[in-house]
Amino acid sequence: MIDPGSLGRRLHALRADRGLALTALARQAGVSVSMLSAIERGEKTPTVVVLSRIADGLGLSASRLLADLEHDRVLVRRAAEQEHIAEPGGWHRTVLTPVVPGVNFEWIRTTLPPGCDAGAFPAYAPGSHEFVVVESGELTLGVDESEYVLAAGDSVYFPADARHSYANRGGNSCVYHVAALIMRPRETVAVGTVREVLD
């Protein structure tokens, strides 16, 4: 398992070796200064997307960034260590998966309150995949120009190299899970916010 303190110290050392100020690396990586600072202090463990962005900003692969930091082949992320992210508009995301070097996979549980639109998200690179399972309520999933209304228990797969969106147009809260294999981190767009990159 990767120790957040060890990761923070390694990141700080790599940044210092390159003569990069915190703000400079944050700009190059497309990650907020506050997030980068918290990771260096060992207060936060980055998601796969954020880790990949930081590695890109340093000119490294994610596996190279994490070299020698793994102490166990089995990674456990306790419930208390899961990252909870409150989004504008009242929706909420929980990143369930541990960060695994070289594996760009995330499993996220999201709750959308009634009438909430989480916005549109840009495409990942070709070769990316997303699986969505609705736990409760009703979810409207947009993929390119098509929309799919999913009820509790429904699941769907789509190649994630397409613009996609999530909305709850029903009168009850919607809880759904997204399992994503991410080939490269996506960029932010005017519509919607990719919070895992920015905060």
C-alpha positions in Angstrom: 0.0 0.0 0.0 1.2 3.5 -0.8 1.9 5.6 2.2 0.6 9.2 1.7 3.5 10.7 3.6 6.1 8.8 1.5 4.3 9.9 -1.7 4.2 13.5 -0.5 7.9 13.5 0.2 8.8 11.9 -3.1 6.7 14.4 -5.0 8.3 17.3 -3.1 11.8 16.0 -3.9 11.0 15.4 -7.6 9.6 19.0 -7.9 12.6 20.5 -6.1 15.0 18.5 -8.3 13.4 20.2 -11.3 13.4 23.6 -9.7 9.6 23.9 -10.0 7.6 26.1 -7.7 4.3 24.6 -6.4 2.4 26.9 -8.6 4.4 26.0 -11.7 3.9 22.3 -11.3 0.2 22.9 -10.5 -0.1 24.8 -13.8 1.8 22.2 -15.8 -0.2 19.3 -14.4 -3.6 21.1 -14.5 -4.1 20.4 -10.8 -5.1 23.0 -8.2 -2.3 24.4 -5.9 -4.3 23.4 -2.9 -4.7 19.8 -4.0 -1.0 19.6 -4.9 0.0 21.1 -1.5 -2.2 18.7 0.4 -0.7 15.7 -1.4 2.9 16.9 -0.7 2.0 17.3 3.0 0.6 13.7 3.0 -2.9 14.9 3.8 -4.5 13.6 0.6 -4.1 10.5 -1.6 -4.6 11.5 -5.2 -7.0 9.7 -7.5 -5.7 7.9 -10.6 -6.5 10.9 -12.8 -4.8 13.4 -10.5 -1.8 11.2 -10.1 -1.5 10.8 -13.9 -1.7 14.6 -14.3 1.0 15.2 -11.8 3.3 12.6 -13.4 2.7 14.2 -16.8 3.6 17.6 -15.3 6.9 16.1 -14.0 7.6 14.4 -17.3 7.3 10.9 -15.8 5.0 7.9 -16.0 2.7 7.3 -13.0 4.5 4.0 -12.3 7.9 5.8 -12.3 6.5 8.5 -9.9 5.4 5.7 -7.5 8.6 3.6 -7.9 9.7 2.0 -4.6 6.7 3.4 -2.8 4.7 0.1 -2.9 5.1 -2.2 0.1 2.3 -4.7 -0.6 0.8 -6.2 -3.7 -2.6 -6.1 -2.0 -3.9 -2.5 -1.6 -6.7 -1.9 0.9 -8.5 1.4 1.0 -10.5 1.6 4.3 -13.9 3.3 4.3 -12.4 6.2 6.4 -9.7 6.7 3.7 -12.1 7.0 0.8 -12.2 10.5 -0.8 -15.6 12.2 -0.5 -16.1 15.2 -2.9 -19.1 17.5 -2.6 -19.9 19.1 -5.9 -21.7 22.3 -6.8 -25.4 21.7 -7.2 -25.6 19.3 -4.2 -24.3 16.1 -5.8 -21.6 14.0 -4.1 -18.9 11.6 -5.3 -17.0 9.0 -3.3 -13.8 7.5 -4.9 -13.9 3.9 -3.7 -10.7 2.4 -5.3 -7.1 2.5 -4.1 -4.5 4.1 -6.4 -2.6 1.3 -8.2 0.6 2.2 -10.1 0.2 1.8 -13.8 -3.5 0.9 -13.6 -5.8 3.8 -14.7 -8.9 2.4 -13.2 -11.4 4.2 -10.9 -14.6 3.1 -9.2 -16.8 6.0 -8.1 -20.1 6.1 -6.2 -22.2 9.2 -7.0 -25.4 10.6 -5.5 -27.5 13.1 -7.5 -30.3 14.8 -5.6 -33.7 15.2 -7.4 -33.5 17.4 -10.5 -29.7 17.6 -10.4 -27.6 17.8 -13.6 -24.0 16.9 -13.1 -23.0 18.4 -16.4 -21.3 17.1 -19.5 -17.8 15.6 -19.4 -15.3 15.5 -22.4 -14.1 12.3 -23.9 -11.2 10.2 -22.7 -8.6 9.0 -25.2 -9.5 6.0 -27.4 -9.3 2.7 -25.6 -11.0 4.1 -22.4 -14.1 2.4 -21.1 -16.9 3.2 -18.6 -19.4 0.9 -16.9 -22.4 2.4 -15.0 -24.7 0.7 -12.6 -27.7 2.4 -11.0 -28.2 1.5 -7.4 -31.3 3.5 -6.8 -33.5 6.2 -8.4 -33.4 7.0 -12.1 -30.4 8.2 -14.1 -30.3 9.9 -17.5 -27.0 9.1 -19.2 -26.0 11.0 -22.3 -23.4 9.6 -24.7 -22.6 11.8 -27.7 -26.1 12.8 -29.0 -28.0 9.9 -27.5 -29.7 9.6 -24.1 -30.4 6.5 -22.0 -32.8 6.4 -19.0 -31.6 3.9 -16.5 -33.6 2.6 -13.5 -32.4 0.9 -10.3 -30.5 -2.3 -11.2 -29.8 -1.3 -14.8 -26.3 -1.2 -16.1 -24.6 0.1 -19.2 -21.2 0.1 -20.9 -19.9 2.7 -23.4 -16.5 3.5 -24.9 -15.4 6.6 -22.9 -13.9 8.3 -26.0 -17.2 10.1 -26.3 -18.6 13.2 -24.6 -20.9 12.0 -21.8 -23.3 13.4 -19.2 -25.2 12.4 -16.1 -28.5 13.9 -14.8 -31.3 13.0 -12.4 -34.5 14.3 -13.8 -36.7 12.3 -11.3 -38.2 13.3 -8.0 -36.0 11.0 -5.9 -32.3 10.9 -5.2 -30.3 8.8 -7.7 -27.3 6.7 -6.6 -25.1 5.1 -9.3 -21.6 3.6 -9.7 -19.1 4.3 -12.4 -16.2 1.9 -13.1 -13.8 3.6 -15.5 -10.6 2.4 -17.3 -8.9 5.7 -18.2 -6.3 5.8 -20.9 -5.3 9.4 -20.3 -6.7 12.2 -18.1 -9.4 14.3 -19.7 -9.3 18.1 -19.8 -11.9 20.5 -18.4 -14.5 22.1 -20.6 -16.9 25.0 -20.2 -19.9 22.7 -19.6 -19.5 20.6 -16.4 -16.5 20.4 -14.1 -13.9 17.6 -13.9 -13.3 18.0 -10.1 -10.9 15.1 -9.8 -8.5 17.1 -11.9 -8.9 20.5 -10.4 -9.5 20.0 -6.6 
